Amino acid sequence: MKSTASQFPQNAREALADETLQNVLENFADGFPRKRAAAISRLDEFDDLRDAARDIKNHVLANLDTYLTRFEERVLENGGQVHWCRDAAEACQTILEICQAANARTVTKSKSMIGEEIAINDFLERHDIEPVETDLGEYIIQLREEPPSHIIAPAIHLSKEQVAETFVEKHTDRDPDRTLTEPRVMLDEARAELRGKFLGADVGLTGANMLVAETGSIATVTNEGNADLTMGLPRVHVALASIEKIVPTLEDASTILRVLARSATGQEMSVYTTFATGPKRSDDLDGPEQFHVVLLDNGRSELLGSEFQDILRCIRCGSCINHCPVYSTVGGHAYGWVYPGPMGSVLSPALIGLEDAHHLPNASTLCGKCETVCPMHIPLPRMLRSWRTRQVEQNLQAATSRYGLELWAFMAKRPRLYRVFSAMASRVLRMMAGKNARIRWLPLGGGWTSKRDMPAPQGPTFMSQWKQNRDRYS
């Protein structure tokens, strides 16, 4: 996926002006958070599970080479193959060679953010191989030639009416005057369109929520069962996963699964949780004849031992995205690359470079909600601040921000001047707010006040209150 992360300010302005998107996001903002809260309220040991899941991933990251090697050994014992890929180009070429060896013309795919990261669909199409997305949301956006806007709900930015229009436009062999107003009717139509693709595919390409070193298995988690059909029906199954997805044992995988669905969609468990271990055996009735695992680094190993290592604990639940006030205002496409929201604002600069993604660490209020709801206790605000520090060190921030910080630093080094200025600014802001104590226009703050009011300062400044109380009680 080509990055437009450097255009985040422009992308955000366009998103704010998109009335349809704003209506969709208004409905989105309450759904997943409410369901998550209800799900964890029914599980008293949820916080203990979070601690255990964090510790599992920390242990893995400290011993990553050991567990990856063990995983490869088990896959080979089970009759599969493991392919180690340093970057997106190697991963794409490896998958292409597997497809070409199978004389594949069609590849069915289940949802995979790693697939988006390496732009595998575009790559296969350039080599005359048709990739078919089978997750409903991914199928819809593939028809529309759009990237996903959320890591677990890729078409969350679309209204029901937009989906209906897309089906009428793209499913040209059906009655153009048919009624597509009910979600179930649209679902049945998509299922009918995809059924033949499942049966005719030469290769199935899935992601992997986890890799289990103990057994050489991959774990997939879906609510539609499309991953099971993708890996079970074609002659060849290719699982694409990044190296940090490894866990030591099946028991460790079950611990993480208990926090994954609750954090993501508010379910106790996803509808389909499947462990696949190698190709079919001689006495199996079905399954793939070949089983390949493509392990992708693509910059992850450089994060090990760095101040950003904790992001490698991410299990892609999307909870930080679901609770982010910035995401719920501008949506996922504004971020300009594969991973939106707080986790994307930390991960994207590491994978595509801070020069391209330097706006993203600033796309946060640093309210801390993302860390609070993260099932892996990832300190996202701290890492966002670390990227901001690097941004300043590399002189990548906007001129207005740079000069503003320099002015603030000048004032902060002169306490008397700072106190005088802050007291004056507080009085001016209260005058601007008027009787309702809300500021609707602010010089140099139009990005804030164009969409929301700003509360006026209340009472004297902190320093003046502190001095008054000190003199009173001394």
ABEGO torsion letter per residue (X at the ends): XBBAAAAAAAAAAAAAABAAAAAAAAAAAAAAAAAAAAAAAABAAAAAAAAAAAAAAAAAAAAAAAAAAAAAAAAAAAGBBBBBBABAAAAAAAAAAAAAAAGBABBBBBBBAAAAAAGAAAAAAAAGBBBBBABAAAAAAAAAGBBBABAABAAAABBAAAAAAAAAAABAABBAABBBABAAAAAAAAAAAAAAAAAABABBBBBBABBBAAAGBBBBBBAAGAAAAAAAABABBBBBBBAAABBABAAAAAAAAAAAAAAAAGBABBABBBBBBEBBBAABABEBABBBBBBBAGGAAAABGBAAAAAAABAGAGAAAAABAAAAAAEAAAAGBABBEAAAAAAAAAAAEAAAAAAAAABBAGAGAAAAABAAGBBAAAAAAAAAAAAAAAGABBAAAAAAAAAAAAAAABAAAAAAAAAAAAAAAAAAAEAAGBBABBBGAAAAAAABBBBBBBEBBAAAAAAAAAAAAX
